[in-house]
Amino acid sequence: MLITFESNAHTDVTMFADIAKSLIKMMGHSGTIPSAIAAKDIQASLERLKKALEAESQEDLDEDVNENEDEEETEVSMSGRAFPLIEMLKAAAKEEQPIMWYQK
């Protein structure tokens, strides 16, 4: 299943549902699909998402210390997956536009 994020301030962003739901929850929302963020709430959602990603990144660094350094990394980080959504949030905040998401 795919989730699409849509805003008049940015091109659509589509991602797998499990990743999208995690990011939606990191923004402080319930994970309900479909749903939306009002323009006035975009900046707060962006800040919550950034803080959650920073915390998760630190946890990943702590785990990496215990793993073998010779192993090749092939997994995309949550921060990497969140990048297009973060860009959408920034554009929506700047242009004072809401963001909606729905299942595709």
C-alpha positions, -999 to 999 in steps of 0.1 A, spaced: 0 0 0 12 35 -8 5 68 9 5 101 -10 12 135 7 -3 164 -13 0 202 -10 -4 231 -33 31 243 -22 50 212 -34 49 183 -57 32 151 -43 53 128 -22 44 90 -23 59 64 0 52 30 14 25 30 41 46 17 69 72 44 65 45 71 59 26 61 91 58 62 111 66 97 98 30 109 104 32 97 140 66 114 144 49 146 134 26 141 164 -5 129 145 -25 97 151 -15 79 119 -50 81 105 -53 78 68 -67 99 51 -60 131 72 -44 165 69 -24 192 87 -38 227 87 -14 254 74 -11 269 109 1 236 123 27 228 97 57 244 115 50 226 147 47 193 129 80 199 111 98 206 143 84 174 160 94 154 130 130 168 130 133 161 168 120 125 164 144 118 135 174 132 155 165 109 184 162 79 161 194 88 144 212 89 177 197 54 186 210 41 153 245 54 160 245 38 194 235 4 178 262 8 151 289 9 177 281 -27 185 280 -40 149 308 -51 127 322 -22 108 331 -44 78 294 -50 70 281 -30 40 253 -6 48 224 -10 23 194 2 44 181 37 38 179 57 70 146 71 82 160 106 78 167 98 42 132 85 36 118 116 54 137 141 32 110 146 6 83 151 33 105 175 52 109 196 20 72 195 15 66 207 51 91 235 46 74 247 14 39 244 29 50 264 59 65 291 37 34 293 15 10 288 44 -6 258 26 -21 226 43 -9 191 36 -32 162 31 -24 125 28 -44 95 15 -40 59 5 -33 52 -31 
